[in-house]
């Protein structure tokens, strides 16, 4: 695991910068991503992103021992991720992060072809991570494992996992 990447992830999730991550931080991230795609939280895809990120927080908070709606400090967040993801390998990543990645990928899929294109990924990484178009395009090329010019949810899950392990320097998933 890359502790540096997980610390950066904590700082990214701490939307209000108060040194803790709570449900409101995850909700703010969902609102920001959904708005970047011109959707509302009342739309099916917008609601799916919100529900997936709230569920991600709930699982991490419970693992951190702060209850399903609790706030996590950095140490608790890191310990929860160790328990839920790093300590369980690929299975842990898949169980914890796939729902959020799938919901965001569905939101990104503006042409509804079931895949995320280079242009669609730009919008995600621009809104969620603040990457430039050029950096997003470079990220796309690195995570398009089969070189077909489109990303599947599986390719995105692998990319997020590789980022968390410090083997990919493309910041994904907010």
C-alpha positions in Angstrom: 0.0 0.0 0.0 1.1 3.5 -0.6 0.7 5.4 2.7 1.4 8.7 0.8 -1.5 8.1 -1.6 -3.9 7.1 1.2 -2.9 10.3 3.1 -3.5 12.3 -0.1 -6.9 10.5 -0.4 -7.8 11.5 3.1 -6.9 15.1 2.4 -9.0 15.0 -0.8 -12.0 13.6 1.0 -11.8 16.1 3.8 -13.7 18.6 1.7 -14.1 21.2 4.4 -10.5 20.9 5.6 -11.4 20.3 9.3 -9.1 17.3 9.8 -11.9 14.7 9.9 -13.9 13.0 7.2 -17.6 12.6 7.8 -20.7 11.8 5.8 -21.0 15.4 4.7 -17.6 15.3 3.0 -18.7 12.3 0.9 -22.0 14.0 0.1 -20.2 17.1 -1.0 -17.9 15.1 -3.3 -21.0 13.4 -4.8 -22.7 16.7 -5.4 -19.6 18.1 -7.1 -19.2 15.1 -9.4 -22.9 14.9 -10.2 -23.0 18.7 -11.0 -20.0 18.4 -13.3 -22.1 16.2 -15.5 -25.1 18.4 -15.5 -27.1 15.9 -13.4 -29.0 16.4 -10.2 -29.2 14.2 -7.2 -32.9 13.6 -8.1 -31.8 11.8 -11.3 -31.3 8.1 -11.2 -27.6 8.4 -12.0 -27.1 11.3 -9.6 -28.8 9.4 -6.8 -26.7 6.3 -7.5 -23.5 8.3 -7.1 -24.7 9.8 -3.9 -25.8 6.4 -2.5 -22.6 4.7 -3.5 -20.4 7.4 -1.8 -22.5 7.5 1.3 -22.3 3.7 1.5 -18.5 3.9 1.1 -18.4 6.3 4.0 -20.7 4.1 6.1 -18.5 1.0 5.6 -15.3 2.9 6.3 -16.7 4.6 9.4 -18.0 1.3 10.8 -14.6 -0.3 10.2 -13.0 2.7 11.9 -15.1 2.1 15.0 -17.0 5.4 14.8 -20.4 4.1 13.8 -22.1 4.3 10.4 -22.5 8.0 10.5 -19.4 8.9 12.4 -16.4 11.1 11.6 -12.9 9.6 11.0 -9.6 11.3 11.7 -6.7 10.4 9.5 -5.5 7.6 11.6 -9.0 6.0 11.8 -9.4 6.4 8.0 -6.1 4.8 7.3 -6.8 1.9 9.7 -10.3 1.4 8.1 -8.8 1.2 4.6 -6.1 -1.3 5.8 -8.9 -3.5 7.2 -11.3 -3.2 4.3 -9.0 -3.0 1.3 -5.3 -3.6 1.8 -5.7 -6.4 4.2 -8.1 -8.2 1.9 -6.3 -7.7 -1.4 -8.2 -7.5 -4.7 -11.4 -8.8 -3.1 -11.4 -6.0 -0.6 -10.9 -3.4 -3.2 -13.6 -4.8 -5.4 -16.2 -5.1 -2.6 -15.5 -1.6 -1.2 -14.8 0.5 -4.3 -16.6 -1.1 -7.2 -20.0 0.3 -6.4 -18.7 3.8 -6.3 -16.6 3.4 -9.4 -19.5 1.8 -11.3 -21.9 4.6 -10.3 -19.4 7.3 -11.3 -18.6 5.4 -14.5 -22.3 5.2 -15.3 -22.7 9.0 -14.7 -19.6 9.6 -16.9 -21.0 7.5 -19.7 -22.9 10.3 -21.4 -23.3 8.5 -24.7 -24.8 5.4 -22.8 -22.6 2.9 -24.5 -21.5 1.2 -21.3 -17.9 2.4 -21.5 -16.0 5.6 -20.5 -14.4 7.4 -23.4 -11.4 9.6 -23.2 -13.6 12.7 -23.3 -15.9 11.3 -20.6 -12.9 10.5 -18.3 -11.7 14.1 -18.8 -14.9 15.4 -17.2 -14.6 13.0 -14.3 -10.9 13.6 -13.5 -11.3 17.4 -14.1 -14.3 17.6 -11.7 -13.2 15.1 -9.1 -9.5 15.4 -9.1 -8.7 18.7 -10.9 -6.6 17.2 -13.7 -6.0 19.1 -16.9 -7.3 17.6 -20.1 -3.7 16.7 -21.1 -3.1 14.9 -17.8 -6.5 13.2 -18.0 -5.7 12.0 -21.5 -2.4 10.6 -20.4 -4.1 8.9 -17.5 -6.6 7.4 -19.9 -3.9 6.0 -22.1 -2.2 4.4 -19.0 -5.4 2.7 -17.7 -6.9 1.6 -21.0 -5.4 -1.9 -20.4 -6.6 -3.4 -23.7 -5.9 -0.3 -25.8 -9.4 -0.3 -27.3 -10.0 3.4 -26.6 -12.7 2.9 -24.0 -12.6 2.1 -20.3 -14.7 -0.6 -18.6 -15.6 -0.6 -14.9 -13.0 -3.4 -14.5 -10.2 -1.3 -15.9 -11.2 1.6 -13.6 -11.2 -0.7 -10.6 -7.8 -2.0 -11.5 -6.5 1.6 -11.9 -7.9 2.7 -8.5 -6.3 -0.3 -6.9 -3.0 0.3 -8.6 -3.1 4.0 -7.4 -3.8 2.9 -3.8 -0.9 0.5 -4.0 1.4 3.3 -5.3 1.9 1.6 -8.6 0.0 4.2 -10.6 0.5 7.9 -10.2 -2.9 8.8 -11.6 -5.2 10.1 -8.8 -8.6 8.5 -9.3 -12.0 8.5 -7.5 -11.9 11.9 -6.0 
